[in-house]
Amino acid sequence: MFFKVFCILAVAIAIVAGHGHSSQYIHRHDGHHQPVHHGHHHDYYTHPKYEFEYKVEDSHTGDHKSQHEHRDGDVVKGHYSLHEPDGSVRDVHYHADHHSGFHADVKHSIHHVVPHHHHHHY
């Protein structure tokens, strides 16, 4: 999972290079190794815990998006926002855990653009 997050951030950074600004943050918590016994075989399990976020704001291309996610054990919670080409904004709040699975609340907001008409006086 950490590798997947790293790849997403690398792509986001490459896209905005030279066009706008981006920011990213990753904080990984390495827990204590806990033995898991399978008969005579011992595996070691580390409690997964991380948090990351990134943000892209590029006024040149109109690319505006952000994401924040954190995981503690089998519970993942996050939010992402994306400006669509039609001017609407998609906001998604999501969470997942072992008991209830994955759930997402998706909302679209439409920002109306009022054209400004120039009047010419002769």
The first five atom37 places (N, CA, C, CB, O) and aatype in JSON, in Angstrom:
{
  "aatype": [12, 13, 13, 11, 19, 13, 4, 9, 10, 0, 19, 0, 9, 0, 9, 19, 0, 7, 8, 7, 8, 15, 15, 5, 18, 9, 8, 1, 8, 3, 7, 8, 8, 5, 14, 19, 8, 8, 7, 8, 8, 8, 3, 18, 18, 16, 8, 14, 11, 18, 6, 13, 6, 18, 11, 19, 6, 3, 15, 8, 16, 7, 3, 8, 11, 15, 5, 8, 6, 8, 1, 3, 7, 3, 19, 19, 11, 7, 8, 18, 15, 10, 8, 6, 14, 3, 7, 15, 19, 1, 3, 19, 8, 18, 8, 0, 3, 8, 8, 15, 7, 13, 8, 0, 3, 19, 11, 8, 15, 9, 8, 8, 19, 19, 14, 8, 8, 8, 8, 8, 8, 18],
  "atom_mask": [
    [1, 1, 1, 1, 1],
    [1, 1, 1, 1, 1],
    [1, 1, 1, 1, 1],
    [1, 1, 1, 1, 1],
    [1, 1, 1, 1, 1],
    [1, 1, 1, 1, 1],
    [1, 1, 1, 1, 1],
    [1, 1, 1, 1, 1],
    [1, 1, 1, 1, 1],
    [1, 1, 1, 1, 1],
    [1, 1, 1, 1, 1],
    [1, 1, 1, 1, 1],
    [1, 1, 1, 1, 1],
    [1, 1, 1, 1, 1],
    [1, 1, 1, 1, 1],
    [1, 1, 1, 1, 1],
    [1, 1, 1, 1, 1],
    [1, 1, 1, 0, 1],
    [1, 1, 1, 1, 1],
    [1, 1, 1, 0, 1],
    [1, 1, 1, 1, 1],
    [1, 1, 1, 1, 1],
    [1, 1, 1, 1, 1],
    [1, 1, 1, 1, 1],
    [1, 1, 1, 1, 1],
    [1, 1, 1, 1, 1],
    [1, 1, 1, 1, 1],
    [1, 1, 1, 1, 1],
    [1, 1, 1, 1, 1],
    [1, 1, 1, 1, 1],
    [1, 1, 1, 0, 1],
    [1, 1, 1, 1, 1],
    [1, 1, 1, 1, 1],
    [1, 1, 1, 1, 1],
    [1, 1, 1, 1, 1],
    [1, 1, 1, 1, 1],
    [1, 1, 1, 1, 1],
    [1, 1, 1, 1, 1],
    [1, 1, 1, 0, 1],
    [1, 1, 1, 1, 1],
    [1, 1, 1, 1, 1],
    [1, 1, 1, 1, 1],
    [1, 1, 1, 1, 1],
    [1, 1, 1, 1, 1],
    [1, 1, 1, 1, 1],
    [1, 1, 1, 1, 1],
    [1, 1, 1, 1, 1],
    [1, 1, 1, 1, 1],
    [1, 1, 1, 1, 1],
    [1, 1, 1, 1, 1],
    [1, 1, 1, 1, 1],
    [1, 1, 1, 1, 1],
    [1, 1, 1, 1, 1],
    [1, 1, 1, 1, 1],
    [1, 1, 1, 1, 1],
    [1, 1, 1, 1, 1],
    [1, 1, 1, 1, 1],
    [1, 1, 1, 1, 1],
    [1, 1, 1, 1, 1],
    [1, 1, 1, 1, 1],
    [1, 1, 1, 1, 1],
    [1, 1, 1, 0, 1],
    [1, 1, 1, 1, 1],
    [1, 1, 1, 1, 1],
    [1, 1, 1, 1, 1],
    [1, 1, 1, 1, 1],
    [1, 1, 1, 1, 1],
    [1, 1, 1, 1, 1],
    [1, 1, 1, 1, 1],
    [1, 1, 1, 1, 1],
    [1, 1, 1, 1, 1],
    [1, 1, 1, 1, 1],
    [1, 1, 1, 0, 1],
    [1, 1, 1, 1, 1],
    [1, 1, 1, 1, 1],
    [1, 1, 1, 1, 1],
    [1, 1, 1, 1, 1],
    [1, 1, 1, 0, 1],
    [1, 1, 1, 1, 1],
    [1, 1, 1, 1, 1],
    [1, 1, 1, 1, 1],
    [1, 1, 1, 1, 1],
    [1, 1, 1, 1, 1],
    [1, 1, 1, 1, 1],
    [1, 1, 1, 1, 1],
    [1, 1, 1, 1, 1],
    [1, 1, 1, 0, 1],
    [1, 1, 1, 1, 1],
    [1, 1, 1, 1, 1],
    [1, 1, 1, 1, 1],
    [1, 1, 1, 1, 1],
    [1, 1, 1, 1, 1],
    [1, 1, 1, 1, 1],
    [1, 1, 1, 1, 1],
    [1, 1, 1, 1, 1],
    [1, 1, 1, 1, 1],
    [1, 1, 1, 1, 1],
    [1, 1, 1, 1, 1],
    [1, 1, 1, 1, 1],
    [1, 1, 1, 1, 1],
    [1, 1, 1, 0, 1],
    [1, 1, 1, 1, 1],
    [1, 1, 1, 1, 1],
    [1, 1, 1, 1, 1],
    [1, 1, 1, 1, 1],
    [1, 1, 1, 1, 1],
    [1, 1, 1, 1, 1],
    [1, 1, 1, 1, 1],
    [1, 1, 1, 1, 1],
    [1, 1, 1, 1, 1],
    [1, 1, 1, 1, 1],
    [1, 1, 1, 1, 1],
    [1, 1, 1, 1, 1],
    [1, 1, 1, 1, 1],
    [1, 1, 1, 1, 1],
    [1, 1, 1, 1, 1],
    [1, 1, 1, 1, 1],
    [1, 1, 1, 1, 1],
    [1, 1, 1, 1, 1],
    [1, 1, 1, 1, 1],
    [1, 1, 1, 1, 1],
    [1, 1, 1, 1, 1]
  ],
  "atom_positions": [
    [[0.81, -1.19, 0.0], [0.0, 0.0, 0.0], [0.85, 1.25, 0.0], [-0.92, 0.0, 1.18], [0.54, 2.23, -0.68]],
    [[1.94, 1.2, 0.77], [2.82, 2.37, 0.81], [3.39, 2.65, -0.57], [3.95, 2.17, 1.83], [3.53, 3.8, -0.97]],
    [[3.74, 1.58, -1.32], [4.28, 1.75, -2.66], [3.24, 2.39, -3.58], [4.75, 0.4, -3.23], [3.58, 3.24, -4.39]],
    [[1.97, 1.98, -3.45], [0.89, 2.55, -4.26], [0.74, 4.04, -3.98], [-0.44, 1.81, -3.98], [0.59, 4.84, -4.9]],
    [[0.78, 4.41, -2.72], [0.68, 5.81, -2.33], [1.85, 6.6, -2.9], [0.63, 5.96, -0.8], [1.67, 7.71, -3.42]],
    [[3.04, 6.03, -2.8], [4.23, 6.7, -3.33], [4.1, 6.92, -4.83], [5.5, 5.87, -3.02], [4.45, 7.99, -5.33]],
    [[3.6, 5.93, -5.57], [3.43, 6.06, -7.03], [2.42, 7.14, -7.37], [2.98, 4.72, -7.63], [2.65, 7.92, -8.31]],
    [[1.33, 7.22, -6.64], [0.33, 8.26, -6.88], [0.95, 9.64, -6.68], [-0.89, 8.08, -5.94], [0.73, 10.55, -7.48]],
    [[1.72, 9.78, -5.62], [2.36, 11.07, -5.36], [3.38, 11.4, -6.44], [3.04, 11.06, -4.0], [3.48, 12.56, -6.86]],
    [[4.13, 10.41, -6.91], [5.12, 10.66, -7.95], [4.45, 11.14, -9.24], [5.95, 9.39, -8.23], [4.95, 12.05, -9.9]],
    [[3.34, 10.55, -9.6], [2.6, 10.96, -10.79], [2.06, 12.38, -10.61], [1.44, 9.98, -11.08], [2.16, 13.21, -11.52]],
    [[1.49, 12.66, -9.45], [0.95, 14.0, -9.19], [2.05, 15.06, -9.26], [0.26, 14.05, -7.82], [1.82, 16.15, -9.79]],
    [[3.21, 14.75, -8.75], [4.32, 15.7, -8.79], [4.78, 15.91, -10.22], [5.49, 15.22, -7.91], [5.06, 17.04, -10.62]],
    [[4.88, 14.84, -11.0], [5.33, 14.95, -12.38], [4.35, 15.77, -13.22], [5.51, 13.57, -13.0], [4.78, 16.53, -14.09]],
    [[3.06, 15.63, -12.96], [2.05, 16.35, -13.74], [2.15, 17.85, -13.52], [0.66, 15.85, -13.39], [2.0, 18.62, -14.47]],
    [[2.38, 18.27, -12.31], [2.34, 19.7, -12.02], [3.7, 20.38, -12.13], [1.79, 19.91, -10.65], [3.8, 21.59, -11.92]],
    [[4.73, 19.64, -12.45], [6.06, 20.25, -12.54], [6.04, 21.4, -13.53], [7.12, 19.19, -12.95], [5.78, 21.21, -14.71]],
    [[6.32, 22.58, -13.05], [6.4, 23.74, -13.92], [5.09, 24.43, -14.21], [0.0, 0.0, 0.0], [5.1, 25.45, -14.9]],
    [[3.95, 23.96, -13.73], [2.66, 24.56, -14.09], [1.91, 25.18, -12.93], [1.8, 23.55, -14.73], [1.04, 26.02, -13.17]],
    [[2.17, 24.84, -11.76], [1.39, 25.33, -10.64], [2.1, 24.96, -9.37], [0.0, 0.0, 0.0], [3.33, 24.99, -9.29]],
    [[1.34, 24.62, -8.39], [2.0, 24.18, -7.17], [1.3, 22.95, -6.62], [2.02, 25.3, -6.12], [0.1, 22.75, -6.79]],
    [[2.08, 22.14, -5.98], [1.53, 20.96, -5.34], [2.19, 20.81, -3.98], [1.75, 19.69, -6.21], [3.27, 21.34, -3.73]],
    [[1.52, 20.09, -3.14], [2.11, 19.77, -1.85], [1.74, 18.35, -1.52], [1.63, 20.76, -0.73], [0.7, 17.85, -1.95]],
    [[2.58, 17.7, -0.77], [2.32, 16.33, -0.37], [2.89, 16.08, 1.01], [2.9, 15.35, -1.39], [3.82, 16.75, 1.46]],
    [[2.31, 15.1, 1.67], [2.71, 14.77, 3.04], [2.46, 13.28, 3.24], [1.93, 15.63, 4.09], [1.38, 12.78, 2.94]],
    [[3.44, 12.59, 3.75], [3.28, 11.17, 4.08], [3.84, 10.97, 5.48], [3.99, 10.24, 3.04], [4.95, 11.42, 5.78]],
    [[3.09, 10.31, 6.31], [3.59, 9.96, 7.64], [3.27, 8.5, 7.86], [2.96, 10.87, 8.76], [2.1, 8.1, 7.88]],
    [[4.28, 7.71, 8.01], [4.11, 6.27, 8.18], [4.52, 5.9, 9.6], [4.94, 5.47, 7.14], [5.57, 6.32, 10.08]],
    [[3.7, 5.13, 10.24], [3.96, 4.67, 11.6], [4.36, 3.2, 11.53], [2.72, 4.88, 12.54], [3.54, 2.37, 11.12]],
    [[5.54, 2.86, 11.91], [5.94, 1.46, 11.96], [5.7, 0.96, 13.37], [7.44, 1.26, 11.54], [6.37, 1.37, 14.32]],
    [[4.74, 0.07, 13.5], [4.4, -0.46, 14.82], [5.38, -1.54, 15.24], [0.0, 0.0, 0.0], [6.31, -1.87, 14.51]],
    [[5.15, -2.08, 16.4], [5.97, -3.17, 16.91], [5.57, -4.46, 16.21], [5.82, -3.31, 18.45], [4.39, -4.7, 15.95]],
    [[6.55, -5.28, 15.91], [6.27, -6.57, 15.28], [5.61, -7.49, 16.3], [7.57, -7.21, 14.72], [6.11, -7.67, 17.41]],
    [[4.5, -8.06, 15.9], [3.76, -8.95, 16.79], [3.76, -10.35, 16.17], [2.3, -8.43, 17.03], [3.41, -10.5, 15.0]],
    [[4.15, -11.36, 16.91], [4.17, -12.71, 16.33], [2.76, -13.24, 16.13], [4.98, -13.66, 17.22], [1.88, -13.04, 16.96]],
    [[2.57, -13.93, 15.0], [1.32, -14.62, 14.71], [1.7, -16.09, 14.54], [0.6, -14.04, 13.41], [2.53, -16.42, 13.7]],
    [[1.1, -16.97, 15.33], [1.47, -18.38, 15.34], [0.58, -19.18, 14.4], [1.39, -18.94, 16.76], [-0.65, -19.1, 14.47]],
    [[1.21, -19.96, 13.53], [0.51, -20.88, 12.62], [1.1, -22.27, 12.88], [0.66, -20.45, 11.09], [1.96, -22.71, 12.12]],
    [[0.67, -22.94, 13.91], [1.25, -24.24, 14.25], [2.69, -24.06, 14.71], [0.0, 0.0, 0.0], [2.95, -23.39, 15.71]],
    [[3.62, -24.65, 13.98], [5.05, -24.52, 14.32], [5.7, -23.35, 13.6], [5.79, -25.8, 13.98], [6.86, -23.03, 13.86]],
    [[4.97, -22.71, 12.72], [5.51, -21.61, 11.91], [5.14, -20.27, 12.55], [4.99, -21.67, 10.44], [4.0, -20.1, 12.99]],
    [[6.06, -19.33, 12.6], [5.81, -18.0, 13.17], [5.93, -16.94, 12.07], [6.8, -17.7, 14.33], [6.95, -16.86, 11.38]],
    [[4.9, -16.14, 11.91], [4.94, -14.97, 11.04], [4.98, -13.74, 11.93], [3.72, -14.93, 10.05], [4.6, -13.8, 13.1]],
    [[5.43, -12.65, 11.38], [5.45, -11.41, 12.13], [4.56, -10.4, 11.42], [6.89, -10.86, 12.28], [4.67, -10.19, 10.21]],
    [[3.7, -9.78, 12.18], [2.7, -8.87, 11.67], [2.92, -7.5, 12.29], [1.25, -9.39, 11.96], [3.04, -7.38, 13.51]],
    [[2.99, -6.48, 11.47], [3.1, -5.12, 11.96], [1.76, -4.43, 11.78], [4.24, -4.33, 11.23], [1.17, -4.49, 10.69]],
    [[1.27, -3.8, 12.8], [0.0, -3.08, 12.75], [0.11, -1.97, 11.7], [-0.38, -2.48, 14.16], [0.91, -1.04, 11.87]],
    [[-0.67, -2.04, 10.6], [-0.55, -1.01, 9.56], [-1.12, 0.32, 10.02], [-1.26, -1.47, 8.28], [-2.25, 0.4, 10.5]],
    [[-0.34, 1.36, 9.86], [-0.8, 2.69, 10.24], [-0.05, 3.71, 9.39], [-0.57, 2.95, 11.77], [1.18, 3.73, 9.36]],
    [[-0.81, 4.57, 8.7], [-0.19, 5.62, 7.89], [-1.17, 6.77, 7.71], [0.27, 5.07, 6.52], [-2.36, 6.64, 8.0]],
    [[-0.66, 7.87, 7.23], [-1.46, 9.03, 6.87], [-0.77, 9.73, 5.73], [-1.67, 9.99, 8.09], [0.45, 9.89, 5.75]],
    [[-1.53, 10.16, 4.72], [-0.93, 10.93, 3.63], [-1.94, 11.94, 3.11], [-0.46, 10.0, 2.5], [-3.15, 11.8, 3.3]],
    [[-1.42, 12.94, 2.46], [-2.28, 13.89, 1.76], [-1.48, 14.54, 0.65], [-2.86, 14.95, 2.73], [-0.25, 14.64, 0.72]],
    [[-2.19, 15.0, -0.36], [-1.56, 15.77, -1.42], [-2.56, 16.77, -1.97], [-1.04, 14.84, -2.55], [-3.77, 16.63, -1.79]],
    [[-2.04, 17.77, -2.62], [-2.88, 18.82, -3.18], [-2.22, 19.35, -4.44], [-3.13, 19.96, -2.14], [-1.01, 19.58, -4.47]],
    [[-3.01, 19.55, -5.49], [-2.53, 20.11, -6.75], [-3.42, 21.29, -7.09], [-2.54, 19.04, -7.9], [-4.65, 21.17, -7.1]],
    [[-2.83, 22.42, -7.36], [-3.56, 23.61, -7.8], [-2.81, 24.21, -8.97], [-3.73, 24.65, -6.64], [-1.79, 24.87, -8.78]],
    [[-3.32, 24.0, -10.17], [-2.67, 24.49, -11.38], [-3.64, 25.38, -12.14], [-2.17, 23.31, -12.27], [-4.52, 24.88, -12.84]],
    [[-3.47, 26.67, -12.02], [-4.39, 27.6, -12.69], [-4.16, 27.6, -14.21], [-4.2, 29.02, -12.12], [-5.07, 27.97, -14.96]],
    [[-2.99, 27.22, -14.65], [-2.71, 27.18, -16.09], [-3.53, 26.1, -16.8], [-1.21, 26.93, -16.34], [-4.1, 26.36, -17.87]],
    [[-3.6, 24.91, -16.22], [-4.35, 23.81, -16.84], [-5.73, 23.63, -16.23], [-3.57, 22.52, -16.71], [-6.56, 22.91, -16.79]],
    [[-5.99, 24.27, -15.09], [-7.27, 24.1, -14.41], [-7.34, 22.83, -13.58], [0.0, 0.0, 0.0], [-8.41, 22.44, -13.13]],
    [[-6.21, 22.2, -13.37], [-6.15, 20.96, -12.6], [-6.13, 21.3, -11.11], [-4.89, 20.11, -12.98], [-5.16, 21.86, -10.6]],
    [[-7.21, 20.96, -10.42], [-7.33, 21.21, -8.98], [-7.85, 19.94, -8.34], [-8.28, 22.43, -8.68], [-8.95, 19.48, -8.65]],
    [[-7.06, 19.37, -7.44], [-7.49, 18.16, -6.74], [-6.72, 18.03, -5.45], [-7.28, 16.91, -7.63], [-5.65, 18.6, -5.27]],
    [[-7.3, 17.26, -4.55], [-6.63, 17.0, -3.28], [-7.15, 15.68, -2.72], [-6.87, 18.16, -2.27], [-8.24, 15.23, -3.06]],
    [[-6.33, 15.07, -1.86], [-6.73, 13.84, -1.2], [-6.06, 13.77, 0.16], [-6.38, 12.6, -2.05], [-4.92, 14.21, 0.32]],
    [[-6.77, 13.22, 1.12], [-6.24, 12.96, 2.45], [-6.75, 11.59, 2.87], [-6.66, 14.09, 3.49], [-7.94, 11.31, 2.75]],
    [[-5.86, 10.75, 3.37], [-6.27, 9.42, 3.8], [-5.44, 9.01, 5.0], [-6.11, 8.39, 2.66], [-4.27, 9.36, 5.11]],
    [[-6.07, 8.26, 5.92], [-5.32, 7.69, 7.02], [-5.85, 6.29, 7.31], [-5.39, 8.59, 8.27], [-7.03, 5.98, 7.13]],
    [[-4.94, 5.46, 7.78], [-5.27, 4.08, 8.1], [-4.71, 3.75, 9.47], [-4.71, 3.11, 7.03], [-3.6, 4.13, 9.82]],
    [[-5.51, 3.04, 10.24], [-5.09, 2.54, 11.53], [-5.63, 1.11, 11.64], [-5.6, 3.46, 12.72], [-6.82, 0.92, 11.89]],
    [[-4.77, 0.12, 11.45], [-5.22, -1.27, 11.42], [-6.01, -1.54, 10.16], [0.0, 0.0, 0.0], [-5.55, -1.25, 9.06]],
    [[-7.22, -2.09, 10.33], [-8.03, -2.37, 9.14], [-9.04, -1.25, 8.85], [-8.77, -3.68, 9.32], [-9.92, -1.43, 8.01]],
    [[-8.92, -0.12, 9.52], [-9.83, 1.01, 9.3], [-9.14, 2.07, 8.45], [-10.3, 1.62, 10.67], [-8.09, 2.6, 8.82]],
    [[-9.73, 2.37, 7.3], [-9.21, 3.39, 6.39], [-10.28, 4.46, 6.23], [-8.8, 2.78, 5.0], [-11.45, 4.15, 5.97]],
    [[-9.89, 5.72, 6.38], [-10.81, 6.84, 6.18], [-10.12, 7.86, 5.3], [-11.25, 7.48, 7.54], [-8.91, 8.06, 5.39]],
    [[-10.91, 8.5, 4.43], [-10.3, 9.49, 3.57], [-11.3, 10.39, 2.89], [0.0, 0.0, 0.0], [-12.51, 10.24, 3.02]],
    [[-10.75, 11.35, 2.15], [-11.53, 12.33, 1.42], [-10.72, 12.75, 0.19], [-11.89, 13.57, 2.31], [-9.51, 12.94, 0.27]],
    [[-11.4, 12.89, -0.93], [-10.73, 13.52, -2.06], [-11.7, 14.46, -2.75], [-10.19, 12.47, -3.05], [-12.92, 14.29, -2.7]],
    [[-11.11, 15.46, -3.39], [-11.87, 16.48, -4.09], [-11.25, 16.67, -5.46], [-11.91, 17.82, -3.29], [-10.03, 16.69, -5.6]],
    [[-12.1, 16.82, -6.47], [-11.62, 16.94, -7.84], [-12.49, 17.94, -8.59], [-11.64, 15.57, -8.56], [-13.71, 17.84, -8.57]],
    [[-11.86, 18.92, -9.24], [-12.58, 19.86, -10.09], [-12.76, 19.22, -11.45], [-11.82, 21.22, -10.19], [-11.79, 18.9, -12.13]],
    [[-14.01, 19.04, -11.86], [-14.34, 18.41, -13.13], [-14.22, 19.44, -14.27], [-15.77, 17.82, -13.09], [-14.29, 20.64, -14.03]],
    [[-14.03, 18.96, -15.51], [-13.93, 19.88, -16.65], [-15.15, 20.77, -16.86], [-13.68, 19.09, -17.9], [-15.03, 21.87, -17.42]],
    [[-16.34, 20.32, -16.42], [-17.56, 21.12, -16.59], [-17.71, 22.21, -15.52], [-18.78, 20.22, -16.58], [-18.7, 22.94, -15.51]],
    [[-16.72, 22.31, -14.61], [-16.78, 23.33, -13.57], [-17.33, 22.84, -12.24], [0.0, 0.0, 0.0], [-17.25, 23.55, -11.24]],
    [[-17.9, 21.64, -12.22], [-18.41, 21.1, -10.96], [-17.25, 20.55, -10.13], [-19.48, 20.0, -11.21], [-16.16, 20.3, -10.63]],
    [[-17.53, 20.36, -8.86], [-16.53, 19.81, -7.94], [-17.09, 18.51, -7.38], [-16.17, 20.83, -6.8], [-18.21, 18.48, -6.87]],
    [[-16.31, 17.45, -7.46], [-16.7, 16.16, -6.9], [-15.97, 16.0, -5.57], [-16.38, 14.96, -7.88], [-14.74, 16.04, -5.53]],
    [[-16.73, 15.82, -4.5], [-16.18, 15.57, -3.16], [-16.59, 14.16, -2.74], [-16.68, 16.63, -2.12], [-17.77, 13.8, -2.78]],
    [[-15.62, 13.38, -2.34], [-15.88, 12.01, -1.92], [-15.27, 11.79, -0.54], [-15.32, 10.99, -2.95], [-14.07, 11.97, -0.34]],
    [[-16.12, 11.4, 0.39], [-15.67, 10.97, 1.72], [-15.86, 9.46, 1.76], [-16.46, 11.71, 2.9], [-16.94, 8.97, 1.44]],
    [[-14.82, 8.73, 2.13], [-14.92, 7.29, 2.13], [-14.33, 6.69, 3.4], [-14.22, 6.72, 0.9], [-13.51, 7.3, 4.08]],
    [[-14.78, 5.48, 3.7], [-14.21, 4.72, 4.81], [-14.39, 3.24, 4.51], [-14.9, 5.11, 6.17], [-15.29, 2.82, 3.79]],
    [[-13.5, 2.47, 5.08], [-13.54, 1.02, 4.91], [-13.02, 0.37, 6.17], [-12.72, 0.57, 3.66], [-12.11, 0.87, 6.83]],
    [[-13.61, -0.77, 6.48], [-13.1, -1.57, 7.58], [-13.49, -3.03, 7.34], [-13.63, -1.06, 8.95], [-14.25, -3.34, 6.43]],
    [[-12.97, -3.88, 8.17], [-13.18, -5.32, 8.01], [-14.65, -5.72, 8.15], [-12.34, -6.08, 9.03], [-15.11, -6.65, 7.49]],
    [[-15.4, -5.03, 9.0], [-16.78, -5.42, 9.3], [-17.79, -4.9, 8.28], [-17.15, -4.94, 10.67], [-18.68, -5.63, 7.86]],
    [[-17.66, -3.62, 7.87], [-18.69, -3.04, 7.01], [-18.26, -2.88, 5.56], [-19.09, -1.71, 7.54], [-19.08, -2.48, 4.73]],
    [[-17.02, -3.18, 5.23], [-16.56, -3.05, 3.84], [-16.26, -1.62, 3.48], [0.0, 0.0, 0.0], [-15.93, -0.81, 4.34]],
    [[-16.38, -1.29, 2.2], [-16.07, 0.04, 1.68], [-17.36, 0.83, 1.46], [-15.26, -0.05, 0.36], [-18.31, 0.32, 0.88]],
    [[-17.37, 2.08, 1.92], [-18.51, 2.98, 1.72], [-17.99, 4.34, 1.28], [-19.37, 3.1, 3.02], [-16.98, 4.83, 1.79]],
    [[-18.69, 4.95, 0.34], [-18.3, 6.28, -0.13], [-19.52, 7.17, -0.23], [-17.59, 6.19, -1.5], [-20.59, 6.73, -0.66]],
    [[-19.36, 8.41, 0.18], [-20.4, 9.43, 0.07], [-19.91, 10.43, -0.97], [-20.7, 10.14, 1.47], [-18.95, 11.16, -0.73]],
    [[-20.56, 10.45, -2.14], [-20.13, 11.28, -3.26], [-21.09, 12.44, -3.43], [-20.05, 10.45, -4.56], [-22.31, 12.25, -3.49]],
    [[-20.54, 13.64, -3.51], [-21.35, 14.84, -3.72], [-20.75, 15.65, -4.86], [-21.44, 15.69, -2.42], [-19.53, 15.77, -4.98]],
    [[-21.62, 16.2, -5.67], [-21.19, 17.1, -6.75], [-21.75, 18.48, -6.45], [-21.67, 16.59, -8.15], [-22.93, 18.64, -6.17]],
    [[-20.89, 19.48, -6.53], [-21.36, 20.86, -6.4], [-21.09, 21.56, -7.71], [-20.67, 21.59, -5.21], [-20.05, 21.39, -8.34]],
    [[-22.05, 22.35, -8.1], [-21.93, 23.08, -9.37], [-21.73, 24.54, -9.05], [-23.18, 22.86, -10.27], [-22.52, 25.16, -8.33]],
    [[-20.68, 25.08, -9.61], [-20.4, 26.5, -9.46], [-20.84, 27.18, -10.75], [-18.88, 26.77, -9.14], [-20.27, 26.95, -11.81]],
    [[-21.84, 28.01, -10.64], [-22.33, 28.69, -11.83], [-21.42, 29.84, -12.19], [-23.77, 29.18, -11.63], [-21.05, 30.66, -11.34]],
    [[-21.07, 29.89, -13.44], [-20.24, 30.98, -13.94], [-21.16, 31.96, -14.66], [-19.1, 30.46, -14.88], [-21.85, 31.59, -15.61]],
    [[-21.16, 33.19, -14.21], [-21.99, 34.21, -14.83], [-21.13, 34.97, -15.82], [-22.61, 35.18, -13.76], [-20.16, 35.63, -15.43]],
    [[-21.47, 34.88, -17.11], [-20.64, 35.59, -18.09], [-20.75, 37.1, -17.9], [-21.06, 35.21, -19.53], [-21.82, 37.63, -17.61]],
    [[-19.66, 37.75, -18.06], [-19.61, 39.2, -17.92], [-19.64, 39.8, -19.31], [-18.34, 39.66, -17.13], [-18.76, 39.55, -20.13]],
    [[-20.67, 40.6, -19.58], [-20.81, 41.22, -20.89], [-20.22, 42.62, -20.84], [-22.3, 41.27, -21.33], [-20.49, 43.41, -19.93]],
    [[-19.42, 42.9, -21.83], [-18.82, 44.22, -21.93], [-19.7, 45.1, -22.82], [-17.37, 44.14, -22.48], [-20.07, 44.7, -23.92]],
    [[-20.03, 46.27, -22.35], [-20.81, 47.2, -23.14], [-19.85, 48.24, -23.7], [-21.96, 47.86, -22.29], [-19.07, 48.86, -22.97]],
    [[-19.92, 48.41, -24.96], [-19.07, 49.4, -25.6], [-19.88, 50.67, -25.86], [-18.48, 48.85, -26.92], [-20.97, 50.61, -26.43]],
    [[-19.35, 51.78, -25.44], [-20.01, 53.07, -25.67], [-19.23, 53.78, -26.75], [-20.08, 53.92, -24.37], [-18.02, 53.98, -26.64]],
    [[-19.93, 54.17, -27.8], [-19.28, 54.87, -28.91], [-19.63, 56.32, -28.9], [-19.67, 54.26, -30.25], [-19.18, 57.07, -29.76]]
  ]
}
